[in-house]
Amino acid sequence: MQSTDPLERLFALGSNGRPPLILAPMAGVTDVPFRALAHRFGADLTVSEMIASQAMIRHVDRCLKQSASADPDAVRMVQIAGADPGAMGEAARMQVELGAEVIDINMGCPVKKIVGTGAGAALLKDESLAGRIMESVARAVEVPVTVKIRLGWDDTQRNGLTMLRIAENAGMRAIAVHGRTRAQMYSGMADWEAIGEIKSRAAIPVIGNGDLTTPEQALTLWKKSGVDGLMIGRAALGRPWIFREMTHFLTTGTHLAPLGLEARGTVIVSHFHAMIRHHGPRTGHLLARKHLGWFTRGMPGGAAFRDRMNHAPHPEAVLEMLDRYLNSLLQAQAA
């Protein structure tokens, strides 16, 4: 009989010869349309973009929209951020009442405006507060609670192992580790040896994150670190089918045929429509530009298309440009 616990089901995939693949939470990116798209292409779990606890308990409508269900068949995992244990617990409780099946605590965001409030990666410098937040959230809800961290604040304070112990003692069900310090932001290479050391000392599942851009890297870094799951972030931007590619390679050792231009075009157009439906014409139009930029990165004439698209006054104009652009590529391919 299959377990009803979403994390038990997730990590059971490891017994099938491959790790679960998880879409990382990314502010302003992993909204409902993008999470649904990643799930469609084989992500085993997707995480909402980071939701501020203080805004959540003030019932800010944007927070409710950010945490909405992306797919009726997908596990609903919501990430919250903040520096006040009470507010974090209340925000978690509210999210569970709205249907969240897993709560994730952000203790890794390096962005200045988040760190400046004492949240995100700033909590790596205050281990006592980090522990109180984890305990507060775990007490507030009955669903599984996880935490996402970095290796530390900087190279003089790499306290990933200490954060692991705090997480275990606070009742966290899993920990995701981005293999960089806050000081590194997204520069340099992720340290998978350090992630592997954390995994070797852990009594809870460890998810590795950082520099997972190809199927070969997914296999190599999984074997190297022994982690229980792999989290893919920036590599999925404009390439949500990376989950399908990685799953195929991890399972068979062979590469899946690349997604054809016509199929890729269908994905791009349908995602644009989904953005407009979810966010509304004005906001959806503006937010979709980022995704169109990522989707067309490396495509012939992509830079010129992006320049025109960024000056389009409304969604209908973008769709007309997109249709002409994709048709020109298909005609060139057929010539």
One Martini backbone bead per residue (centre of mass of N, CA, C, O) as a GRO file, in nm:
protein
  335
    1MET     BB    1   0.095   0.037   0.024
    2GLN     BB    2   0.073   0.360  -0.022
    3SER     BB    3   0.183   0.633   0.101
    4THR     BB    4   0.054   0.948   0.238
    5ASP     BB    5   0.335   1.057   0.251
    6PRO     BB    6   0.498   1.276   0.050
    7LEU     BB    7   0.800   1.214   0.132
    8GLU     BB    8   0.796   0.912   0.118
    9ARG     BB    9   0.722   0.900  -0.181
   10LEU     BB   10   0.957   1.058  -0.289
   11PHE     BB   11   1.206   0.884  -0.162
   12ALA     BB   12   1.119   0.608  -0.294
   13LEU     BB   13   1.253   0.655  -0.572
   14GLY     BB   14   1.540   0.555  -0.488
   15SER     BB   15   1.454   0.242  -0.516
   16ASN     BB   16   1.444   0.289  -0.854
   17GLY     BB   17   1.745   0.426  -0.929
   18ARG     BB   18   1.651   0.727  -0.850
   19PRO     BB   19   1.624   1.049  -0.793
   20PRO     BB   20   1.455   1.301  -0.707
   21LEU     BB   21   1.304   1.581  -0.878
   22ILE     BB   22   1.341   1.937  -0.801
   23LEU     BB   23   1.192   2.240  -0.789
   24ALA     BB   24   1.306   2.528  -0.715
   25PRO     BB   25   1.275   2.801  -0.535
   26MET     BB   26   1.173   3.111  -0.715
   27ALA     BB   27   1.157   3.430  -0.721
   28GLY     BB   28   0.940   3.518  -0.980
   29VAL     BB   29   0.902   3.205  -1.108
   30THR     BB   30   0.748   2.978  -0.919
   31ASP     BB   31   0.473   2.975  -1.029
   32VAL     BB   32   0.200   2.820  -1.128
   33PRO     BB   33   0.270   2.784  -1.433
   34PHE     BB   34   0.563   2.671  -1.389
   35ARG     BB   35   0.498   2.433  -1.207
   36ALA     BB   36   0.312   2.290  -1.406
   37LEU     BB   37   0.527   2.254  -1.626
   38ALA     BB   38   0.730   2.088  -1.463
   39HIS     BB   39   0.536   1.858  -1.398
   40ARG     BB   40   0.477   1.777  -1.690
   41PHE     BB   41   0.813   1.722  -1.723
   42GLY     BB   42   0.879   1.546  -1.431
   43ALA     BB   43   0.856   1.673  -1.170
   44ASP     BB   44   0.829   1.544  -0.844
   45LEU     BB   45   0.872   1.846  -0.732
   46THR     BB   46   0.732   2.157  -0.621
   47VAL     BB   47   0.807   2.503  -0.532
   48SER     BB   48   0.729   2.775  -0.414
   49GLU     BB   49   0.758   3.077  -0.385
   50MET     BB   50   0.850   3.297  -0.173
   51ILE     BB   51   0.684   3.368   0.146
   52ALA     BB   52   0.593   3.613   0.347
   53SER     BB   53   0.482   3.597   0.664
   54GLN     BB   54   0.375   3.883   0.720
   55ALA     BB   55   0.195   3.895   0.466
   56MET     BB   56   0.027   3.646   0.521
   57ILE     BB   57  -0.105   3.745   0.802
   58ARG     BB   58  -0.233   3.997   0.622
   59HIS     BB   59  -0.370   3.882   0.363
   60VAL     BB   60  -0.219   3.891   0.105
   61ASP     BB   61  -0.314   3.823  -0.209
   62ARG     BB   62  -0.043   3.746  -0.339
   63CYS     BB   63   0.016   3.503  -0.151
   64LEU     BB   64  -0.225   3.330  -0.239
   65LYS     BB   65  -0.133   3.312  -0.536
   66GLN     BB   66   0.153   3.185  -0.493
   67SER     BB   67   0.019   2.915  -0.329
   68ALA     BB   68  -0.126   2.791  -0.534
   69SER     BB   69  -0.227   2.546  -0.717
   70ALA     BB   70  -0.069   2.388  -0.997
   71ASP     BB   71  -0.173   2.080  -0.946
   72PRO     BB   72  -0.389   1.828  -0.857
   73ASP     BB   73  -0.141   1.597  -0.871
   74ALA     BB   74   0.033   1.775  -0.691
   75VAL     BB   75   0.233   1.856  -0.455
   76ARG     BB   76   0.192   2.097  -0.194
   77MET     BB   77   0.462   2.330  -0.176
   78VAL     BB   78   0.559   2.573   0.074
   79GLN     BB   79   0.743   2.873   0.100
   80ILE     BB   80   0.884   3.036   0.384
   81ALA     BB   81   0.957   3.368   0.529
   82GLY     BB   82   1.154   3.476   0.820
   83ALA     BB   83   1.225   3.610   1.179
   84ASP     BB   84   0.952   3.511   1.321
   85PRO     BB   85   0.830   3.249   1.485
   86GLY     BB   86   0.528   3.319   1.510
   87ALA     BB   87   0.475   3.405   1.214
   88MET     BB   88   0.570   3.140   1.087
   89GLY     BB   89   0.363   2.956   1.220
   90GLU     BB   90   0.109   3.103   1.114
   91ALA     BB   91   0.172   3.082   0.813
   92ALA     BB   92   0.175   2.776   0.806
   93ARG     BB   93  -0.113   2.729   0.904
   94MET     BB   94  -0.252   2.881   0.672
   95GLN     BB   95  -0.142   2.704   0.442
   96VAL     BB   96  -0.271   2.441   0.534
   97GLU     BB   97  -0.565   2.544   0.518
   98LEU     BB   98  -0.512   2.588   0.192
   99GLY     BB   99  -0.338   2.290   0.124
  100ALA     BB  100  -0.074   2.232   0.235
  101GLU     BB  101   0.163   1.945   0.252
  102VAL     BB  102   0.426   2.130   0.258
  103ILE     BB  103   0.683   2.292   0.450
  104ASP     BB  104   0.915   2.554   0.378
  105ILE     BB  105   1.227   2.691   0.492
  106ASN     BB  106   1.395   2.991   0.451
  107MET     BB  107   1.781   2.976   0.477
  108GLY     BB  108   1.919   3.090   0.169
  109CYS     BB  109   1.862   3.365   0.086
  110PRO     BB  110   2.086   3.628  -0.053
  111VAL     BB  111   1.916   3.867  -0.068
  112LYS     BB  112   1.927   4.177   0.063
  113LYS     BB  113   1.615   4.228   0.135
  114ILE     BB  114   1.608   3.967   0.310
  115VAL     BB  115   1.858   3.981   0.492
  116GLY     BB  116   1.783   4.268   0.615
  117THR     BB  117   1.539   4.117   0.793
  118GLY     BB  118   1.675   3.828   0.897
  119ALA     BB  119   1.637   3.645   0.664
  120GLY     BB  120   1.727   3.370   0.532
  121ALA     BB  121   2.071   3.364   0.535
  122ALA     BB  122   2.087   3.521   0.809
  123LEU     BB  123   2.024   3.261   0.990
  124LEU     BB  124   2.320   3.145   0.979
  125LYS     BB  125   2.408   3.365   1.213
  126ASP     BB  126   2.138   3.252   1.388
  127GLU     BB  127   2.093   2.961   1.532
  128SER     BB  128   1.882   3.008   1.752
  129LEU     BB  129   1.662   3.131   1.571
  130ALA     BB  130   1.645   2.905   1.370
  131GLY     BB  131   1.545   2.695   1.575
  132ARG     BB  132   1.284   2.845   1.663
  133ILE     BB  133   1.151   2.845   1.389
  134MET     BB  134   1.138   2.545   1.337
  135GLU     BB  135   0.977   2.474   1.593
  136SER     BB  136   0.730   2.652   1.537
  137VAL     BB  137   0.644   2.519   1.271
  138ALA     BB  138   0.626   2.222   1.368
  139ARG     BB  139   0.402   2.288   1.586
  140ALA     BB  140   0.178   2.424   1.391
  141VAL     BB  141   0.199   2.153   1.221
  142GLU     BB  142   0.125   1.821   1.060
  143VAL     BB  143   0.304   1.858   0.840
  144PRO     BB  144   0.569   1.857   0.670
  145VAL     BB  145   0.903   1.989   0.744
  146THR     BB  146   1.138   2.201   0.584
  147VAL     BB  147   1.480   2.300   0.482
  148LYS     BB  148   1.675   2.576   0.342
  149ILE     BB  149   2.024   2.600   0.267
  150ARG     BB  150   2.351   2.684   0.321
  151LEU     BB  151   2.684   2.642   0.407
  152GLY     BB  152   2.687   2.957   0.472
  153TRP     BB  153   2.787   3.277   0.490
  154ASP     BB  154   3.099   3.203   0.478
  155ASP     BB  155   3.422   3.080   0.495
  156THR     BB  156   3.418   3.146   0.820
  157GLN     BB  157   3.094   3.028   0.812
  158ARG     BB  158   3.059   2.689   0.794
  159ASN     BB  159   2.734   2.555   0.922
  160GLY     BB  160   2.586   2.301   0.802
  161LEU     BB  161   2.609   2.086   1.029
  162THR     BB  162   2.470   2.252   1.246
  163MET     BB  163   2.202   2.291   1.091
  164LEU     BB  164   2.135   1.996   1.081
  165ARG     BB  165   2.104   1.948   1.385
  166ILE     BB  166   1.884   2.157   1.428
  167ALA     BB  167   1.680   2.031   1.233
  168GLU     BB  168   1.655   1.758   1.371
  169ASN     BB  169   1.569   1.868   1.657
  170ALA     BB  170   1.308   2.031   1.524
  171GLY     BB  171   1.169   1.820   1.299
  172MET     BB  172   1.284   1.788   1.035
  173ARG     BB  173   1.240   1.595   0.732
  174ALA     BB  174   1.430   1.790   0.561
  175ILE     BB  175   1.728   1.896   0.362
  176ALA     BB  176   1.840   2.170   0.175
  177VAL     BB  177   2.152   2.217  -0.021
  178HIS     BB  178   2.340   2.481  -0.105
  179GLY     BB  179   2.680   2.485  -0.248
  180ARG     BB  180   2.684   2.777  -0.100
  181THR     BB  181   2.741   3.077   0.007
  182ARG     BB  182   2.631   3.386   0.054
  183ALA     BB  183   2.883   3.536  -0.060
  184GLN     BB  184   2.862   3.392  -0.347
  185MET     BB  185   2.583   3.340  -0.428
  186TYR     BB  186   2.627   3.247  -0.786
  187SER     BB  187   2.921   3.195  -0.767
  188GLY     BB  188   3.096   2.971  -0.877
  189MET     BB  189   3.112   2.655  -0.725
  190ALA     BB  190   2.957   2.400  -0.616
  191ASP     BB  191   2.988   2.206  -0.307
  192TRP     BB  192   2.959   1.860  -0.311
  193GLU     BB  193   3.135   1.766  -0.080
  194ALA     BB  194   2.979   1.917   0.141
  195ILE     BB  195   2.711   1.785   0.086
  196GLY     BB  196   2.814   1.494   0.137
  197GLU     BB  197   2.889   1.538   0.434
  198ILE     BB  198   2.607   1.599   0.531
  199LYS     BB  199   2.484   1.332   0.440
  200SER     BB  200   2.678   1.144   0.617
  201ARG     BB  201   2.538   1.288   0.896
  202ALA     BB  202   2.244   1.213   0.833
  203ALA     BB  203   1.894   1.137   0.947
  204ILE     BB  204   1.798   1.292   0.702
  205PRO     BB  205   1.708   1.403   0.420
  206VAL     BB  206   1.907   1.506   0.131
  207ILE     BB  207   1.924   1.797  -0.077
  208GLY     BB  208   2.071   1.886  -0.376
  209ASN     BB  209   2.222   2.214  -0.476
  210GLY     BB  210   2.387   2.303  -0.768
  211ASP     BB  211   2.487   2.282  -1.093
  212LEU     BB  212   2.227   2.148  -1.243
  213THR     BB  213   2.241   2.119  -1.610
  214THR     BB  214   2.282   1.805  -1.660
  215PRO     BB  215   2.249   1.471  -1.675
  216GLU     BB  216   2.545   1.407  -1.603
  217GLN     BB  217   2.556   1.576  -1.344
  218ALA     BB  218   2.334   1.435  -1.194
  219LEU     BB  219   2.476   1.161  -1.174
  220THR     BB  220   2.751   1.244  -1.056
  221LEU     BB  221   2.647   1.406  -0.799
  222TRP     BB  222   2.483   1.182  -0.678
  223LYS     BB  223   2.713   0.974  -0.645
  224LYS     BB  224   2.911   1.159  -0.487
  225SER     BB  225   2.699   1.239  -0.240
  226GLY     BB  226   2.425   1.059  -0.177
  227VAL     BB  227   2.173   1.188  -0.214
  228ASP     BB  228   1.806   1.192  -0.207
  229GLY     BB  229   1.811   1.462  -0.387
  230LEU     BB  230   1.734   1.688  -0.664
  231MET     BB  231   1.787   2.042  -0.728
  232ILE     BB  232   1.637   2.256  -0.970
  233GLY     BB  233   1.682   2.574  -1.115
  234ARG     BB  234   1.814   2.766  -1.351
  235ALA     BB  235   1.811   2.526  -1.568
  236ALA     BB  236   1.481   2.557  -1.607
  237LEU     BB  237   1.509   2.812  -1.761
  238GLY     BB  238   1.363   2.755  -2.065
  239ARG     BB  239   1.386   2.422  -1.951
  240PRO     BB  240   1.158   2.216  -1.825
  241TRP     BB  241   1.254   1.940  -1.977
  242ILE     BB  242   1.494   1.856  -1.789
  243PHE     BB  243   1.346   1.640  -1.622
  244ARG     BB  244   1.309   1.436  -1.848
  245GLU     BB  245   1.605   1.408  -1.927
  246MET     BB  246   1.713   1.317  -1.648
  247THR     BB  247   1.535   1.071  -1.601
  248HIS     BB  248   1.626   0.913  -1.848
  249PHE     BB  249   1.930   0.901  -1.780
  250LEU     BB  250   1.907   0.778  -1.490
  251THR     BB  251   1.753   0.517  -1.601
  252THR     BB  252   1.930   0.445  -1.891
  253GLY     BB  253   2.199   0.618  -1.996
  254THR     BB  254   2.038   0.793  -2.200
  255HIS     BB  255   1.938   1.009  -2.446
  256LEU     BB  256   1.706   1.226  -2.518
  257ALA     BB  257   1.541   1.363  -2.744
  258PRO     BB  258   1.505   1.654  -2.850
  259LEU     BB  259   1.307   1.910  -2.852
  260GLY     BB  260   1.125   2.028  -3.081
  261LEU     BB  261   1.035   2.318  -3.226
  262GLU     BB  262   0.728   2.281  -3.230
  263ALA     BB  263   0.698   2.187  -2.935
  264ARG     BB  264   0.832   2.435  -2.812
  265GLY     BB  265   0.631   2.641  -2.919
  266THR     BB  266   0.385   2.530  -2.771
  267VAL     BB  267   0.492   2.581  -2.488
  268ILE     BB  268   0.535   2.886  -2.505
  269VAL     BB  269   0.243   2.968  -2.573
  270SER     BB  270   0.094   2.824  -2.337
  271HIS     BB  271   0.247   2.977  -2.114
  272PHE     BB  272   0.156   3.258  -2.184
  273HIS     BB  273  -0.146   3.205  -2.137
  274ALA     BB  274  -0.115   3.119  -1.839
  275MET     BB  275  -0.008   3.391  -1.737
  276ILE     BB  276  -0.258   3.558  -1.811
  277ARG     BB  277  -0.468   3.399  -1.648
  278HIS     BB  278  -0.326   3.427  -1.364
  279HIS     BB  279  -0.230   3.754  -1.369
  280GLY     BB  280  -0.315   3.894  -1.608
  281PRO     BB  281  -0.250   4.104  -1.863
  282ARG     BB  282  -0.043   4.299  -1.737
  283THR     BB  283   0.130   4.117  -1.549
  284GLY     BB  284   0.164   3.876  -1.740
  285HIS     BB  285   0.315   4.029  -1.960
  286LEU     BB  286   0.562   4.109  -1.787
  287LEU     BB  287   0.643   3.824  -1.674
  288ALA     BB  288   0.668   3.671  -1.952
  289ARG     BB  289   0.927   3.799  -2.060
  290LYS     BB  290   1.129   3.632  -1.906
  291HIS     BB  291   1.051   3.357  -2.031
  292LEU     BB  292   1.097   3.435  -2.326
  293GLY     BB  293   1.396   3.487  -2.286
  294TRP     BB  294   1.469   3.196  -2.200
  295PHE     BB  295   1.343   3.035  -2.438
  296THR     BB  296   1.526   3.213  -2.665
  297ARG     BB  297   1.785   3.118  -2.575
  298GLY     BB  298   1.992   3.038  -2.853
  299MET     BB  299   1.812   3.128  -3.070
  300PRO     BB  300   1.745   3.226  -3.367
  301GLY     BB  301   1.688   3.563  -3.330
  302GLY     BB  302   1.639   3.616  -3.020
  303ALA     BB  303   1.739   3.906  -2.964
  304ALA     BB  304   1.546   4.051  -3.159
  305PHE     BB  305   1.286   3.950  -3.035
  306ARG     BB  306   1.328   4.065  -2.750
  307ASP     BB  307   1.335   4.360  -2.831
  308ARG     BB  308   1.049   4.370  -2.945
  309MET     BB  309   0.891   4.247  -2.705
  310ASN     BB  310   0.975   4.475  -2.489
  311HIS     BB  311   0.781   4.688  -2.675
  312ALA     BB  312   0.521   4.569  -2.623
  313PRO     BB  313   0.195   4.682  -2.520
  314HIS     BB  314   0.063   4.381  -2.545
  315PRO     BB  315  -0.022   4.053  -2.563
  316GLU     BB  316  -0.111   4.044  -2.862
  317ALA     BB  317   0.160   4.146  -2.975
  318VAL     BB  318   0.333   3.917  -2.870
  319LEU     BB  319   0.185   3.683  -3.014
  320GLU     BB  320   0.241   3.786  -3.298
  321MET     BB  321   0.549   3.780  -3.278
  322LEU     BB  322   0.575   3.483  -3.196
  323ASP     BB  323   0.446   3.360  -3.443
  324ARG     BB  324   0.643   3.474  -3.652
  325TYR     BB  325   0.903   3.362  -3.530
  326LEU     BB  326   0.833   3.056  -3.529
  327ASN     BB  327   0.767   3.035  -3.832
  328SER     BB  328   1.049   3.117  -3.933
  329LEU     BB  329   1.194   2.873  -3.810
  330LEU     BB  330   1.032   2.650  -3.955
  331GLN     BB  331   1.101   2.739  -4.242
  332ALA     BB  332   1.409   2.716  -4.214
  333GLN     BB  333   1.407   2.413  -4.141
  334ALA     BB  334   1.257   2.321  -4.417
  335ALA     BB  335   1.471   2.438  -4.639
   0.00000   0.00000   0.00000
